[in-house]
Amino acid sequence: MAWPIHANAQCGKNHAAMETRGKAVRLDLRGVKCPLNWARAKVRLEQMAHGEVLELTLDDPRGARDIPGAAEAEGYVILESTVRDGLFHLIIER
């Protein structure tokens, strides 16, 4: 199941270019429940440079549902949100 890349499709950002920027940082949050998984992701995002990408792996459905909205509220961009093999994968740009 794939979710929309960005909640606001008319945001004006060039998502294709964003996906090719730099190397992604991976953060495995399996076993970490909401809201702690967002807190850990946010701390990591704040340590990153603008334009860098964070890949999250979660097993908490609530976190997978809530993190995209929380990230966008903080000014981050959700590049991808998918479910594979029972795990949620989010790609967020700082």
Secondary structure by P-SEA (a helix, b strand, c coil): cccccccccccccaaaaaaaccbbbbbbccccccaaaaaaaaaaaaaccccbbbbbbbccaaaaacaaaaaaaaccccccccccccbbbbbbcc
